[in-house]
């Protein structure tokens, strides 16, 4: 593989010295970009875009071509590829988000779920990773990702998105053995899926625990964190002569940072409800921190965006171990020029802290 021209992101995840704070953005290839919307229209629909390695590569690179300050690329895919490969029949309803044709509701449903083979059942994702790595040609590192077992389980049990997770939580409390069986199967599947991405060329991986924050403290430890730790323990941690850092991101997980830091992951993602300075004091030198600007700041004027970037950098303080990001994904209505202001501000204003 080609040598990396910019490894600032990987060095920050390992808390090694950097010249400026690296920056990337969740959903950086997305609907806020007109070039993304054009490629998606060409693909026909969202899943056709995900399943076409050439087009997935094209949209992954679009933000890097527009914003030279970006320090990482993230694979263009979806967190629900694993349940789809398990035969759940993923489709997208306009204005409604993801839906599954099949719903998991009994232990028999769980026992019948196959374990997807990354190269056979999710080969389009592995092909996308290989294509993106080749086209990046060492420009920046490539991030692979997956949903967390708990997050994937909620979609499979609810049949799609949910506000209250009524069916998932009912299963968790009524039939914990069934929920554990589902989560265990998903943890094994996520481990082999992320290892497949690493072998195909991903240089860091992130686990998106989008709905872990919906759980009580006790349920979070047992039904979300324990399975993410199992995945961390099973991941390939060195490939191509480099360490492969792991980032865990639980949205709404600010209460449990110490437990997250004890999993063995290199970095924790923070949403915007956390103060990054307090988070750094709590986790010490155990992990790097990623985040954590409110995505809605990007609707504000450029000077307000710069002021918020400056505030977060000051809150983190001097030294490495910070990867600047939003506290969640960028929203579709943001002006692309405002994202550019954000990226430029991070590099310009962070030099003084290194």
Secondary structure, 3 states (H helix, E strand, C coil): CCCCCCCHHHHHHCCCCCCCCCECCCCCCCCCCHHHHHHHHHHCCHHHHHCCHHHHHHHHHHHHHHCCCCCEEECCCCCCHHHHHHHHCEEEECCCEEEECCCCCCHHHHHHCCCCCHHHHCHHHHHHHHHHHHHHCCCCEEEEEEECHHHHHHHHHHCECCCCCHHHHHHHHHCHHHHHHHHHHHHHHHHHHHHHHHHHCCCEEEEEECCHHHCCHHHHHHHHHHHHHHHHHHCCCEECCEECEEEEEECCCHHHHHHHHCCCCCEEECCCCCCHHHHHHHHCCCCEEEEEECHHHHHCCHHHHHHHHHHHHHHHCCCCCEEEEECCCCCCCCCHHHHHHHHHHHHHHHHHHC
